[in-house]
């Protein structure tokens, strides 16, 4: 995922302890600028998706443990217990109202600023 500052976030299904890495270009060479793992508070497991919304919130979706939202207040985890259609979040789309649409293994979830709704 290319972030708003031109850096690149990457994750692979091989990161079994959970994590995402941000790369920044320095003098024509991509260098590791930051790595997020479960030790930082994101859910354990393989990271499947990374997205930054228009408010600057970083969203990190895992294979089976929900997703984390990371902002100036810290890290918050959202899972099926909070209304996700599945704990594997694969893709994000932010609409013109600032709502976040999530594609999961079992369907679509809509996140508004105040609510999490599974779409049937």
C-alpha positions in Angstrom: 0.0 0.0 0.0 1.4 3.4 -0.9 0.9 5.9 1.9 0.0 9.6 1.6 3.7 10.5 2.2 5.0 8.3 -0.6 6.2 5.5 1.7 5.2 1.9 1.1 3.5 -0.4 3.6 4.1 -4.1 3.0 3.0 -7.3 4.6 3.0 -10.9 3.5 1.2 -14.0 4.6 4.6 -15.2 5.9 4.6 -12.8 8.9 3.0 -15.3 11.3 3.6 -13.2 14.4 1.7 -10.3 12.9 3.1 -7.2 11.4 3.5 -4.7 8.7 6.6 -2.8 7.5 6.8 0.7 6.2 9.5 1.5 3.7 10.8 5.0 2.9 12.8 5.9 -0.1 16.2 7.4 0.9 18.5 8.4 -1.9 16.9 6.1 -4.4 17.0 3.1 -2.1 14.0 1.7 -0.1 14.8 1.4 3.6 12.8 0.1 6.5 11.3 3.1 8.3 8.9 1.3 10.7 7.7 -2.1 11.6 4.4 -2.8 13.5 4.0 -6.2 15.3 1.7 -7.7 17.9 4.2 -6.3 20.5 3.0 -2.8 19.4 -0.6 -3.8 20.0 -1.9 -5.0 16.6 -3.6 -8.4 16.6 -1.4 -11.5 16.3 -1.5 -13.3 13.0 -0.8 -12.7 9.4 -1.4 -9.2 8.2 -3.6 -9.2 5.1 -4.3 -5.5 4.4 -3.1 -2.0 5.3 -4.9 1.3 4.5 -4.7 4.9 5.7 -8.0 6.8 5.6 -8.5 10.5 4.9 -8.4 11.3 8.7 -4.9 9.8 8.9 -6.0 6.6 10.7 -3.9 3.5 9.8 -6.0 0.3 9.5 -4.2 -3.1 9.7 -6.3 -6.2 8.9 -5.2 -9.7 9.9 -6.1 -13.1 8.6 -8.1 -14.3 11.6 -7.9 -11.8 14.4 -9.7 -8.7 13.3 -8.1 -5.4 12.6 -6.4 -2.6 14.3 -6.9 1.1 13.9 -3.9 3.2 14.8 -4.3 7.0 15.4 -3.0 9.6 17.8 -5.0 8.0 20.6 -3.2 4.7 20.2 -4.2 1.3 18.9 -7.7 -0.1 19.0 -8.7 -3.6 17.9 -12.0 -4.4 16.1 -13.2 -7.9 15.6 -16.4 -10.0 15.0 -17.3 -9.2 18.6 -17.6 -5.6 17.5 -19.6 -6.4 14.4 -17.2 -7.3 11.7 -18.6 -9.9 9.2 -15.4 -11.9 9.7 -12.1 -11.5 11.4 -10.1 -11.6 8.1 -10.2 -8.1 6.6 -8.9 -8.2 3.0 -9.7 -4.8 1.4 -10.8 -1.3 2.3 -12.7 1.4 0.5 -13.4 4.9 1.9 -16.4 6.6 0.4 -17.2 10.3 -0.1 -18.8 10.6 3.4 -15.7 9.2 5.1 -17.4 5.8 5.8 -15.1 2.8 5.5 -16.3 -0.3 3.6 -14.4 -3.5 4.5 -14.3 -6.7 2.4 -13.8 -9.7 4.7 -13.7 -13.4 4.1 -17.5 -13.7 4.7 -18.9 -10.4 3.4 -18.9 -6.7 3.7 -18.8 -4.5 6.8 -19.5 -0.8 6.9 -17.7 1.4 9.5 -19.0 4.8 10.3 -17.6 7.1 12.9 -20.0 5.7 15.5 -21.0 2.2 14.3 -19.9 -1.1 12.8 -22.5 -2.8 10.6 -22.4 -6.1 8.8 -24.0 -5.8 5.3 -26.1 -8.8 4.4 
